[in-house]
């Protein structure tokens, strides 16, 4: 998805940043899960399900459909959303 979101000029740097954030979030989940599991016992999955639902709804609202569009069309759509 990052290949469609960012223009060619910054695509490599932006993709690296996104991958780094992904690894950081994975680290946070891995480190915090034992504490969450101890605190919530059998319901340790609930915070993750809630976050997943929130991010799913945000993605539906904020991420435009990019299939079949050129990079220029995608950037124009992001620019038009930014101007609102």
PyMOL Python script that loads the backbone (N, CA, C, O; Angstrom):
from pymol import cmd

cmd.read_pdbstr("""\
ATOM      1  N   UNK A   1       0.821  -1.185   0.000  1.00  0.00           N
ATOM      2  CA  UNK A   1       0.000   0.000   0.000  1.00  0.00           C
ATOM      3  C   UNK A   1       0.869   1.255   0.000  1.00  0.00           C
ATOM      4  O   UNK A   1       0.474   2.271  -0.572  1.00  0.00           O
ATOM      5  N   UNK A   2       2.036   1.208   0.624  1.00  0.00           N
ATOM      6  CA  UNK A   2       2.874   2.408   0.672  1.00  0.00           C
ATOM      7  C   UNK A   2       3.345   2.820  -0.716  1.00  0.00           C
ATOM      8  O   UNK A   2       3.603   3.999  -0.957  1.00  0.00           O
ATOM      9  N   UNK A   3       3.459   1.871  -1.624  1.00  0.00           N
ATOM     10  CA  UNK A   3       3.885   2.209  -2.986  1.00  0.00           C
ATOM     11  C   UNK A   3       2.846   3.067  -3.685  1.00  0.00           C
ATOM     12  O   UNK A   3       3.196   3.849  -4.568  1.00  0.00           O
ATOM     13  N   UNK A   4       1.584   2.944  -3.318  1.00  0.00           N
ATOM     14  CA  UNK A   4       0.527   3.735  -3.942  1.00  0.00           C
ATOM     15  C   UNK A   4       0.317   5.082  -3.262  1.00  0.00           C
ATOM     16  O   UNK A   4      -0.181   6.018  -3.886  1.00  0.00           O
ATOM     17  N   UNK A   5       0.684   5.187  -2.016  1.00  0.00           N
ATOM     18  CA  UNK A   5       0.384   6.400  -1.257  1.00  0.00           C
ATOM     19  C   UNK A   5       1.394   7.510  -1.498  1.00  0.00           C
ATOM     20  O   UNK A   5       1.017   8.679  -1.579  1.00  0.00           O
ATOM     21  N   UNK A   6       2.660   7.167  -1.611  1.00  0.00           N
ATOM     22  CA  UNK A   6       3.709   8.175  -1.664  1.00  0.00           C
ATOM     23  C   UNK A   6       4.198   8.412  -3.086  1.00  0.00           C
ATOM     24  O   UNK A   6       4.255   7.480  -3.888  1.00  0.00           O
ATOM     25  N   UNK A   7       4.556   9.667  -3.405  1.00  0.00           N
ATOM     26  CA  UNK A   7       5.112   9.956  -4.733  1.00  0.00           C
ATOM     27  C   UNK A   7       6.504   9.345  -4.891  1.00  0.00           C
ATOM     28  O   UNK A   7       7.166   9.008  -3.910  1.00  0.00           O
ATOM     29  N   UNK A   8       6.927   9.210  -6.138  1.00  0.00           N
ATOM     30  CA  UNK A   8       8.205   8.557  -6.435  1.00  0.00           C
ATOM     31  C   UNK A   8       9.385   9.202  -5.719  1.00  0.00           C
ATOM     32  O   UNK A   8      10.317   8.508  -5.312  1.00  0.00           O
ATOM     33  N   UNK A   9       9.355  10.518  -5.564  1.00  0.00           N
ATOM     34  CA  UNK A   9      10.492  11.241  -4.996  1.00  0.00           C
ATOM     35  C   UNK A   9      10.798  10.821  -3.557  1.00  0.00           C
ATOM     36  O   UNK A   9      11.958  10.838  -3.144  1.00  0.00           O
ATOM     37  N   UNK A  10       9.780  10.448  -2.796  1.00  0.00           N
ATOM     38  CA  UNK A  10      10.003  10.099  -1.385  1.00  0.00           C
ATOM     39  C   UNK A  10       9.594   8.669  -1.062  1.00  0.00           C
ATOM     40  O   UNK A  10       9.566   8.291   0.110  1.00  0.00           O
ATOM     41  N   UNK A  11       9.283   7.877  -2.057  1.00  0.00           N
ATOM     42  CA  UNK A  11       8.743   6.530  -1.826  1.00  0.00           C
ATOM     43  C   UNK A  11       9.678   5.659  -0.991  1.00  0.00           C
ATOM     44  O   UNK A  11       9.220   4.995  -0.061  1.00  0.00           O
ATOM     45  N   UNK A  12      10.964   5.645  -1.296  1.00  0.00           N
ATOM     46  CA  UNK A  12      11.901   4.782  -0.564  1.00  0.00           C
ATOM     47  C   UNK A  12      12.005   5.196   0.902  1.00  0.00           C
ATOM     48  O   UNK A  12      11.951   4.349   1.794  1.00  0.00           O
ATOM     49  N   UNK A  13      12.151   6.481   1.147  1.00  0.00           N
ATOM     50  CA  UNK A  13      12.264   6.957   2.533  1.00  0.00           C
ATOM     51  C   UNK A  13      10.970   6.730   3.303  1.00  0.00           C
ATOM     52  O   UNK A  13      10.994   6.311   4.461  1.00  0.00           O
ATOM     53  N   UNK A  14       9.850   7.005   2.662  1.00  0.00           N
ATOM     54  CA  UNK A  14       8.558   6.827   3.325  1.00  0.00           C
ATOM     55  C   UNK A  14       8.286   5.353   3.614  1.00  0.00           C
ATOM     56  O   UNK A  14       7.763   5.014   4.675  1.00  0.00           O
ATOM     57  N   UNK A  15       8.635   4.485   2.683  1.00  0.00           N
ATOM     58  CA  UNK A  15       8.456   3.048   2.913  1.00  0.00           C
ATOM     59  C   UNK A  15       9.331   2.576   4.069  1.00  0.00           C
ATOM     60  O   UNK A  15       8.895   1.767   4.888  1.00  0.00           O
ATOM     61  N   UNK A  16      10.555   3.073   4.139  1.00  0.00           N
ATOM     62  CA  UNK A  16      11.441   2.719   5.250  1.00  0.00           C
ATOM     63  C   UNK A  16      10.861   3.177   6.579  1.00  0.00           C
ATOM     64  O   UNK A  16      10.911   2.447   7.569  1.00  0.00           O
ATOM     65  N   UNK A  17      10.313   4.376   6.600  1.00  0.00           N
ATOM     66  CA  UNK A  17       9.689   4.893   7.814  1.00  0.00           C
ATOM     67  C   UNK A  17       8.489   4.034   8.214  1.00  0.00           C
ATOM     68  O   UNK A  17       8.324   3.716   9.392  1.00  0.00           O
ATOM     69  N   UNK A  18       7.661   3.660   7.257  1.00  0.00           N
ATOM     70  CA  UNK A  18       6.494   2.817   7.544  1.00  0.00           C
ATOM     71  C   UNK A  18       6.911   1.446   8.063  1.00  0.00           C
ATOM     72  O   UNK A  18       6.299   0.926   8.996  1.00  0.00           O
ATOM     73  N   UNK A  19       7.929   0.866   7.479  1.00  0.00           N
ATOM     74  CA  UNK A  19       8.415  -0.441   7.940  1.00  0.00           C
ATOM     75  C   UNK A  19       8.977  -0.325   9.356  1.00  0.00           C
ATOM     76  O   UNK A  19       8.751  -1.202  10.190  1.00  0.00           O
ATOM     77  N   UNK A  20       9.705   0.754   9.625  1.00  0.00           N
ATOM     78  CA  UNK A  20      10.225   0.979  10.973  1.00  0.00           C
ATOM     79  C   UNK A  20       9.113   1.135  11.999  1.00  0.00           C
ATOM     80  O   UNK A  20       9.210   0.603  13.105  1.00  0.00           O
ATOM     81  N   UNK A  21       8.053   1.863  11.642  1.00  0.00           N
ATOM     82  CA  UNK A  21       6.912   2.020  12.550  1.00  0.00           C
ATOM     83  C   UNK A  21       6.218   0.682  12.786  1.00  0.00           C
ATOM     84  O   UNK A  21       5.774   0.395  13.898  1.00  0.00           O
ATOM     85  N   UNK A  22       6.126  -0.131  11.743  1.00  0.00           N
ATOM     86  CA  UNK A  22       5.523  -1.453  11.885  1.00  0.00           C
ATOM     87  C   UNK A  22       6.313  -2.297  12.887  1.00  0.00           C
ATOM     88  O   UNK A  22       5.728  -2.932  13.764  1.00  0.00           O
ATOM     89  N   UNK A  23       7.629  -2.301  12.756  1.00  0.00           N
ATOM     90  CA  UNK A  23       8.465  -3.063  13.691  1.00  0.00           C
ATOM     91  C   UNK A  23       8.345  -2.513  15.110  1.00  0.00           C
ATOM     92  O   UNK A  23       8.316  -3.283  16.070  1.00  0.00           O
ATOM     93  N   UNK A  24       8.276  -1.195  15.252  1.00  0.00           N
ATOM     94  CA  UNK A  24       8.131  -0.594  16.576  1.00  0.00           C
ATOM     95  C   UNK A  24       6.806  -1.002  17.219  1.00  0.00           C
ATOM     96  O   UNK A  24       6.765  -1.339  18.402  1.00  0.00           O
ATOM     97  N   UNK A  25       5.737  -0.972  16.449  1.00  0.00           N
ATOM     98  CA  UNK A  25       4.433  -1.385  16.977  1.00  0.00           C
ATOM     99  C   UNK A  25       4.427  -2.865  17.343  1.00  0.00           C
ATOM    100  O   UNK A  25       3.839  -3.254  18.352  1.00  0.00           O
ATOM    101  N   UNK A  26       5.077  -3.691  16.529  1.00  0.00           N
ATOM    102  CA  UNK A  26       5.185  -5.114  16.858  1.00  0.00           C
ATOM    103  C   UNK A  26       5.956  -5.318  18.160  1.00  0.00           C
ATOM    104  O   UNK A  26       5.597  -6.177  18.966  1.00  0.00           O
ATOM    105  N   UNK A  27       7.008  -4.537  18.366  1.00  0.00           N
ATOM    106  CA  UNK A  27       7.772  -4.615  19.608  1.00  0.00           C
ATOM    107  C   UNK A  27       6.902  -4.225  20.803  1.00  0.00           C
ATOM    108  O   UNK A  27       6.934  -4.886  21.841  1.00  0.00           O
ATOM    109  N   UNK A  28       6.131  -3.159  20.655  1.00  0.00           N
ATOM    110  CA  UNK A  28       5.258  -2.706  21.746  1.00  0.00           C
ATOM    111  C   UNK A  28       4.237  -3.785  22.101  1.00  0.00           C
ATOM    112  O   UNK A  28       4.001  -4.058  23.278  1.00  0.00           O
ATOM    113  N   UNK A  29       3.636  -4.396  21.086  1.00  0.00           N
ATOM    114  CA  UNK A  29       2.671  -5.473  21.341  1.00  0.00           C
ATOM    115  C   UNK A  29       3.357  -6.648  22.026  1.00  0.00           C
ATOM    116  O   UNK A  29       2.828  -7.197  22.993  1.00  0.00           O
ATOM    117  N   UNK A  30       4.518  -7.032  21.538  1.00  0.00           N
ATOM    118  CA  UNK A  30       5.227  -8.169  22.122  1.00  0.00           C
ATOM    119  C   UNK A  30       5.641  -7.941  23.558  1.00  0.00           C
ATOM    120  O   UNK A  30       5.585  -8.860  24.376  1.00  0.00           O
ATOM    121  N   UNK A  31       6.056  -6.726  23.875  1.00  0.00           N
ATOM    122  CA  UNK A  31       6.490  -6.419  25.240  1.00  0.00           C
ATOM    123  C   UNK A  31       5.296  -6.249  26.174  1.00  0.00           C
ATOM    124  O   UNK A  31       5.355  -6.660  27.333  1.00  0.00           O
ATOM    125  N   UNK A  32       4.219  -5.650  25.683  1.00  0.00           N
ATOM    126  CA  UNK A  32       3.084  -5.357  26.558  1.00  0.00           C
ATOM    127  C   UNK A  32       2.126  -6.531  26.736  1.00  0.00           C
ATOM    128  O   UNK A  32       1.372  -6.560  27.709  1.00  0.00           O
ATOM    129  N   UNK A  33       2.138  -7.494  25.824  1.00  0.00           N
ATOM    130  CA  UNK A  33       1.157  -8.582  25.911  1.00  0.00           C
ATOM    131  C   UNK A  33       1.223  -9.381  27.214  1.00  0.00           C
ATOM    132  O   UNK A  33       0.167  -9.675  27.775  1.00  0.00           O
ATOM    133  N   UNK A  34       2.393  -9.746  27.722  1.00  0.00           N
ATOM    134  CA  UNK A  34       2.389 -10.495  28.994  1.00  0.00           C
ATOM    135  C   UNK A  34       1.706  -9.733  30.133  1.00  0.00           C
ATOM    136  O   UNK A  34       1.020 -10.336  30.958  1.00  0.00           O
ATOM    137  N   UNK A  35       1.889  -8.419  30.181  1.00  0.00           N
ATOM    138  CA  UNK A  35       1.249  -7.618  31.229  1.00  0.00           C
ATOM    139  C   UNK A  35      -0.258  -7.546  31.019  1.00  0.00           C
ATOM    140  O   UNK A  35      -1.031  -7.630  31.973  1.00  0.00           O
ATOM    141  N   UNK A  36      -0.668  -7.392  29.770  1.00  0.00           N
ATOM    142  CA  UNK A  36      -2.099  -7.363  29.456  1.00  0.00           C
ATOM    143  C   UNK A  36      -2.726  -8.715  29.775  1.00  0.00           C
ATOM    144  O   UNK A  36      -3.829  -8.782  30.317  1.00  0.00           O
ATOM    145  N   UNK A  37      -2.028  -9.781  29.442  1.00  0.00           N
ATOM    146  CA  UNK A  37      -2.528 -11.133  29.711  1.00  0.00           C
ATOM    147  C   UNK A  37      -2.674 -11.386  31.208  1.00  0.00           C
ATOM    148  O   UNK A  37      -3.653 -11.992  31.645  1.00  0.00           O
ATOM    149  N   UNK A  38      -1.712 -10.929  31.986  1.00  0.00           N
ATOM    150  CA  UNK A  38      -1.803 -11.083  33.442  1.00  0.00           C
ATOM    151  C   UNK A  38      -2.968 -10.283  34.015  1.00  0.00           C
ATOM    152  O   UNK A  38      -3.648 -10.741  34.933  1.00  0.00           O
ATOM    153  N   UNK A  39      -3.196  -9.092  33.476  1.00  0.00           N
ATOM    154  CA  UNK A  39      -4.237  -8.222  34.012  1.00  0.00           C
ATOM    155  C   UNK A  39      -5.639  -8.652  33.587  1.00  0.00           C
ATOM    156  O   UNK A  39      -6.584  -8.529  34.366  1.00  0.00           O
ATOM    157  N   UNK A  40      -5.785  -9.152  32.368  1.00  0.00           N
ATOM    158  CA  UNK A  40      -7.120  -9.434  31.838  1.00  0.00           C
ATOM    159  C   UNK A  40      -7.434 -10.920  31.695  1.00  0.00           C
ATOM    160  O   UNK A  40      -8.531 -11.275  31.265  1.00  0.00           O
ATOM    161  N   UNK A  41      -6.517 -11.772  32.038  1.00  0.00           N
ATOM    162  CA  UNK A  41      -6.687 -13.232  31.955  1.00  0.00           C
ATOM    163  C   UNK A  41      -7.237 -13.666  30.597  1.00  0.00           C
ATOM    164  O   UNK A  41      -6.583 -13.481  29.570  1.00  0.00           O
ATOM    165  N   UNK A  42      -8.437 -14.243  30.593  1.00  0.00           N
ATOM    166  CA  UNK A  42      -9.005 -14.780  29.353  1.00  0.00           C
ATOM    167  C   UNK A  42      -9.446 -13.697  28.371  1.00  0.00           C
ATOM    168  O   UNK A  42      -9.745 -14.004  27.217  1.00  0.00           O
ATOM    169  N   UNK A  43      -9.491 -12.459  28.796  1.00  0.00           N
ATOM    170  CA  UNK A  43      -9.945 -11.368  27.931  1.00  0.00           C
ATOM    171  C   UNK A  43      -8.789 -10.519  27.415  1.00  0.00           C
ATOM    172  O   UNK A  43      -8.984  -9.359  27.054  1.00  0.00           O
ATOM    173  N   UNK A  44      -7.611 -11.079  27.377  1.00  0.00           N
ATOM    174  CA  UNK A  44      -6.426 -10.337  26.937  1.00  0.00           C
ATOM    175  C   UNK A  44      -6.511  -9.925  25.477  1.00  0.00           C
ATOM    176  O   UNK A  44      -5.799  -9.014  25.056  1.00  0.00           O
ATOM    177  N   UNK A  45      -7.356 -10.567  24.705  1.00  0.00           N
ATOM    178  CA  UNK A  45      -7.500 -10.234  23.285  1.00  0.00           C
ATOM    179  C   UNK A  45      -8.383  -9.014  23.060  1.00  0.00           C
ATOM    180  O   UNK A  45      -8.320  -8.406  21.991  1.00  0.00           O
ATOM    181  N   UNK A  46      -9.203  -8.640  24.036  1.00  0.00           N
ATOM    182  CA  UNK A  46     -10.196  -7.576  23.851  1.00  0.00           C
ATOM    183  C   UNK A  46      -9.574  -6.239  23.434  1.00  0.00           C
ATOM    184  O   UNK A  46     -10.081  -5.622  22.497  1.00  0.00           O
ATOM    185  N   UNK A  47      -8.504  -5.758  24.079  1.00  0.00           N
ATOM    186  CA  UNK A  47      -7.936  -4.480  23.623  1.00  0.00           C
ATOM    187  C   UNK A  47      -7.484  -4.529  22.165  1.00  0.00           C
ATOM    188  O   UNK A  47      -7.597  -3.538  21.444  1.00  0.00           O
ATOM    189  N   UNK A  48      -6.980  -5.670  21.735  1.00  0.00           N
ATOM    190  CA  UNK A  48      -6.514  -5.795  20.359  1.00  0.00           C
ATOM    191  C   UNK A  48      -7.684  -5.833  19.378  1.00  0.00           C
ATOM    192  O   UNK A  48      -7.590  -5.285  18.279  1.00  0.00           O
ATOM    193  N   UNK A  49      -8.767  -6.467  19.764  1.00  0.00           N
ATOM    194  CA  UNK A  49      -9.960  -6.501  18.909  1.00  0.00           C
ATOM    195  C   UNK A  49     -10.551  -5.103  18.777  1.00  0.00           C
ATOM    196  O   UNK A  49     -10.964  -4.702  17.689  1.00  0.00           O
ATOM    197  N   UNK A  50     -10.593  -4.367  19.873  1.00  0.00           N
ATOM    198  CA  UNK A  50     -11.123  -2.999  19.833  1.00  0.00           C
ATOM    199  C   UNK A  50     -10.260  -2.123  18.927  1.00  0.00           C
ATOM    200  O   UNK A  50     -10.785  -1.387  18.092  1.00  0.00           O
ATOM    201  N   UNK A  51      -8.949  -2.200  19.089  1.00  0.00           N
ATOM    202  CA  UNK A  51      -8.057  -1.416  18.230  1.00  0.00           C
ATOM    203  C   UNK A  51      -8.185  -1.822  16.768  1.00  0.00           C
ATOM    204  O   UNK A  51      -8.169  -0.966  15.884  1.00  0.00           O
ATOM    205  N   UNK A  52      -8.310  -3.111  16.510  1.00  0.00           N
ATOM    206  CA  UNK A  52      -8.478  -3.591  15.145  1.00  0.00           C
ATOM    207  C   UNK A  52      -9.751  -3.030  14.525  1.00  0.00           C
ATOM    208  O   UNK A  52      -9.739  -2.608  13.369  1.00  0.00           O
ATOM    209  N   UNK A  53     -10.841  -3.021  15.273  1.00  0.00           N
ATOM    210  CA  UNK A  53     -12.103  -2.480  14.767  1.00  0.00           C
ATOM    211  C   UNK A  53     -11.984  -0.985  14.478  1.00  0.00           C
ATOM    212  O   UNK A  53     -12.480  -0.506  13.459  1.00  0.00           O
ATOM    213  N   UNK A  54     -11.329  -0.253  15.369  1.00  0.00           N
ATOM    214  CA  UNK A  54     -11.150   1.193  15.168  1.00  0.00           C
ATOM    215  C   UNK A  54     -10.319   1.459  13.923  1.00  0.00           C
ATOM    216  O   UNK A  54     -10.691   2.292  13.097  1.00  0.00           O
ATOM    217  N   UNK A  55      -9.203   0.764  13.780  1.00  0.00           N
ATOM    218  CA  UNK A  55      -8.337   0.992  12.621  1.00  0.00           C
ATOM    219  C   UNK A  55      -8.983   0.522  11.325  1.00  0.00           C
ATOM    220  O   UNK A  55      -8.726   1.101  10.269  1.00  0.00           O
ATOM    221  N   UNK A  56      -9.813  -0.507  11.380  1.00  0.00           N
ATOM    222  CA  UNK A  56     -10.546  -0.949  10.196  1.00  0.00           C
ATOM    223  C   UNK A  56     -11.502   0.139   9.730  1.00  0.00           C
ATOM    224  O   UNK A  56     -11.573   0.442   8.539  1.00  0.00           O
ATOM    225  N   UNK A  57     -12.240   0.728  10.673  1.00  0.00           N
ATOM    226  CA  UNK A  57     -13.174   1.801  10.318  1.00  0.00           C
ATOM    227  C   UNK A  57     -12.434   3.032   9.799  1.00  0.00           C
ATOM    228  O   UNK A  57     -12.890   3.677   8.854  1.00  0.00           O
ATOM    229  N   UNK A  58     -11.307   3.356  10.406  1.00  0.00           N
ATOM    230  CA  UNK A  58     -10.508   4.482   9.918  1.00  0.00           C
ATOM    231  C   UNK A  58      -9.992   4.224   8.508  1.00  0.00           C
ATOM    232  O   UNK A  58      -9.992   5.129   7.673  1.00  0.00           O
ATOM    233  N   UNK A  59      -9.557   3.006   8.240  1.00  0.00           N
ATOM    234  CA  UNK A  59      -9.069   2.669   6.903  1.00  0.00           C
ATOM    235  C   UNK A  59     -10.185   2.768   5.874  1.00  0.00           C
ATOM    236  O   UNK A  59      -9.967   3.260   4.767  1.00  0.00           O
ATOM    237  N   UNK A  60     -11.376   2.307   6.229  1.00  0.00           N
ATOM    238  CA  UNK A  60     -12.506   2.420   5.303  1.00  0.00           C
ATOM    239  C   UNK A  60     -12.810   3.873   4.968  1.00  0.00           C
ATOM    240  O   UNK A  60     -13.156   4.199   3.832  1.00  0.00           O
ATOM    241  N   UNK A  61     -12.677   4.740   5.965  1.00  0.00           N
ATOM    242  CA  UNK A  61     -13.018   6.149   5.766  1.00  0.00           C
ATOM    243  C   UNK A  61     -11.889   6.940   5.105  1.00  0.00           C
ATOM    244  O   UNK A  61     -12.158   7.800   4.265  1.00  0.00           O
ATOM    245  N   UNK A  62     -10.648   6.671   5.461  1.00  0.00           N
ATOM    246  CA  UNK A  62      -9.548   7.543   5.069  1.00  0.00           C
ATOM    247  C   UNK A  62      -8.702   7.055   3.901  1.00  0.00           C
ATOM    248  O   UNK A  62      -8.058   7.869   3.239  1.00  0.00           O
ATOM    249  N   UNK A  63      -8.682   5.765   3.628  1.00  0.00           N
ATOM    250  CA  UNK A  63      -7.815   5.235   2.574  1.00  0.00           C
ATOM    251  C   UNK A  63      -8.631   5.064   1.296  1.00  0.00           C
ATOM    252  O   UNK A  63      -9.570   4.270   1.261  1.00  0.00           O
ATOM    253  N   UNK A  64      -8.279   5.802   0.252  1.00  0.00           N
ATOM    254  CA  UNK A  64      -9.055   5.699  -0.991  1.00  0.00           C
ATOM    255  C   UNK A  64      -8.718   4.427  -1.768  1.00  0.00           C
ATOM    256  O   UNK A  64      -7.654   3.836  -1.583  1.00  0.00           O
ATOM    257  N   UNK A  65      -9.631   4.018  -2.632  1.00  0.00           N
ATOM    258  CA  UNK A  65      -9.395   2.876  -3.513  1.00  0.00           C
ATOM    259  C   UNK A  65      -8.386   3.295  -4.572  1.00  0.00           C
ATOM    260  O   UNK A  65      -8.543   4.341  -5.202  1.00  0.00           O
ATOM    261  N   UNK A  66      -7.347   2.482  -4.773  1.00  0.00           N
ATOM    262  CA  UNK A  66      -6.285   2.851  -5.711  1.00  0.00           C
ATOM    263  C   UNK A  66      -6.150   1.895  -6.882  1.00  0.00           C
ATOM    264  O   UNK A  66      -5.325   2.125  -7.766  1.00  0.00           O
ATOM    265  N   UNK A  67      -6.932   0.837  -6.913  1.00  0.00           N
ATOM    266  CA  UNK A  67      -6.765  -0.134  -8.001  1.00  0.00           C
ATOM    267  C   UNK A  67      -7.200   0.471  -9.331  1.00  0.00           C
ATOM    268  O   UNK A  67      -8.254   1.098  -9.436  1.00  0.00           O
ATOM    269  N   UNK A  68      -6.363   0.268 -10.337  1.00  0.00           N
ATOM    270  CA  UNK A  68      -6.660   0.761 -11.674  1.00  0.00           C
ATOM    271  C   UNK A  68      -6.398   2.241 -11.879  1.00  0.00           C
ATOM    272  O   UNK A  68      -6.756   2.786 -12.923  1.00  0.00           O
ATOM    273  N   UNK A  69      -5.786   2.902 -10.912  1.00  0.00           N
ATOM    274  CA  UNK A  69      -5.498   4.330 -11.026  1.00  0.00           C
ATOM    275  C   UNK A  69      -4.001   4.540 -11.175  1.00  0.00           C
ATOM    276  O   UNK A  69      -3.192   3.771 -10.655  1.00  0.00           O
ATOM    277  N   UNK A  70      -3.652   5.590 -11.891  1.00  0.00           N
ATOM    278  CA  UNK A  70      -2.238   5.934 -12.031  1.00  0.00           C
ATOM    279  C   UNK A  70      -1.770   6.656 -10.770  1.00  0.00           C
ATOM    280  O   UNK A  70      -2.582   7.086  -9.951  1.00  0.00           O
ATOM    281  N   UNK A  71      -0.464   6.781 -10.627  1.00  0.00           N
ATOM    282  CA  UNK A  71       0.097   7.467  -9.460  1.00  0.00           C
ATOM    283  C   UNK A  71      -0.369   8.912  -9.400  1.00  0.00           C
ATOM    284  O   UNK A  71      -0.620   9.437  -8.316  1.00  0.00           O
ATOM    285  N   UNK A  72      -0.489   9.559 -10.553  1.00  0.00           N
ATOM    286  CA  UNK A  72      -0.938  10.948 -10.591  1.00  0.00           C
ATOM    287  C   UNK A  72      -2.387  11.074 -10.122  1.00  0.00           C
ATOM    288  O   UNK A  72      -2.728  12.022  -9.414  1.00  0.00           O
ATOM    289  N   UNK A  73      -3.236  10.129 -10.511  1.00  0.00           N
ATOM    290  CA  UNK A  73      -4.637  10.161 -10.085  1.00  0.00           C
ATOM    291  C   UNK A  73      -4.762   9.952  -8.576  1.00  0.00           C
ATOM    292  O   UNK A  73      -5.582  10.590  -7.916  1.00  0.00           O
ATOM    293  N   UNK A  74      -3.946   9.062  -8.048  1.00  0.00           N
ATOM    294  CA  UNK A  74      -3.973   8.802  -6.612  1.00  0.00           C
ATOM    295  C   UNK A  74      -3.518  10.035  -5.840  1.00  0.00           C
ATOM    296  O   UNK A  74      -4.148  10.422  -4.856  1.00  0.00           O
ATOM    297  N   UNK A  75      -2.425  10.651  -6.286  1.00  0.00           N
ATOM    298  CA  UNK A  75      -1.934  11.862  -5.613  1.00  0.00           C
ATOM    299  C   UNK A  75      -2.939  12.994  -5.720  1.00  0.00           C
ATOM    300  O   UNK A  75      -3.102  13.763  -4.772  1.00  0.00           O
ATOM    301  N   UNK A  76      -3.620  13.112  -6.860  1.00  0.00           N
ATOM    302  CA  UNK A  76      -4.640  14.151  -7.020  1.00  0.00           C
ATOM    303  C   UNK A  76      -5.791  13.921  -6.040  1.00  0.00           C
ATOM    304  O   UNK A  76      -6.342  14.876  -5.494  1.00  0.00           O
ATOM    305  N   UNK A  77      -6.151  12.665  -5.819  1.00  0.00           N
ATOM    306  CA  UNK A  77      -7.223  12.371  -4.865  1.00  0.00           C
ATOM    307  C   UNK A  77      -6.803  12.723  -3.440  1.00  0.00           C
ATOM    308  O   UNK A  77      -7.595  13.283  -2.682  1.00  0.00           O
ATOM    309  N   UNK A  78      -5.562  12.400  -3.071  1.00  0.00           N
ATOM    310  CA  UNK A  78      -5.073  12.785  -1.746  1.00  0.00           C
ATOM    311  C   UNK A  78      -5.021  14.304  -1.601  1.00  0.00           C
ATOM    312  O   UNK A  78      -5.379  14.839  -0.552  1.00  0.00           O
ATOM    313  N   UNK A  79      -4.577  14.998  -2.646  1.00  0.00           N
ATOM    314  CA  UNK A  79      -4.519  16.459  -2.588  1.00  0.00           C
ATOM    315  C   UNK A  79      -5.905  17.059  -2.427  1.00  0.00           C
ATOM    316  O   UNK A  79      -6.081  18.014  -1.671  1.00  0.00           O
ATOM    317  N   UNK A  80      -6.894  16.512  -3.128  1.00  0.00           N
ATOM    318  CA  UNK A  80      -8.255  17.042  -3.011  1.00  0.00           C
ATOM    319  C   UNK A  80      -8.816  16.788  -1.616  1.00  0.00           C
ATOM    320  O   UNK A  80      -9.573  17.611  -1.101  1.00  0.00           O
ATOM    321  N   UNK A  81      -8.464  15.677  -1.004  1.00  0.00           N
ATOM    322  CA  UNK A  81      -8.914  15.397   0.367  1.00  0.00           C
ATOM    323  C   UNK A  81      -8.253  16.344   1.359  1.00  0.00           C
ATOM    324  O   UNK A  81      -8.873  16.757   2.339  1.00  0.00           O
ATOM    325  N   UNK A  82      -6.992  16.686   1.104  1.00  0.00           N
ATOM    326  CA  UNK A  82      -6.256  17.574   1.996  1.00  0.00           C
ATOM    327  C   UNK A  82      -6.812  18.992   1.962  1.00  0.00           C
ATOM    328  O   UNK A  82      -6.766  19.701   2.967  1.00  0.00           O
ATOM    329  N   UNK A  83      -7.339  19.411   0.806  1.00  0.00           N
ATOM    330  CA  UNK A  83      -7.846  20.772   0.656  1.00  0.00           C
ATOM    331  C   UNK A  83      -9.185  20.977   1.345  1.00  0.00           C
ATOM    332  O   UNK A  83      -9.571  22.120   1.593  1.00  0.00           O
ATOM    333  N   UNK A  84      -9.906  19.908   1.662  1.00  0.00           N
ATOM    334  CA  UNK A  84     -11.240  20.025   2.278  1.00  0.00           C
ATOM    335  C   UNK A  84     -11.173  20.532   3.679  1.00  0.00           C
ATOM    336  O   UNK A  84     -12.206  20.685   4.330  1.00  0.00           O
TER     337      UNK A  84
END
""", "prot")
cmd.dss("prot")
cmd.show_as("cartoon", "prot")
cmd.util.cbc("prot")
cmd.orient("prot")
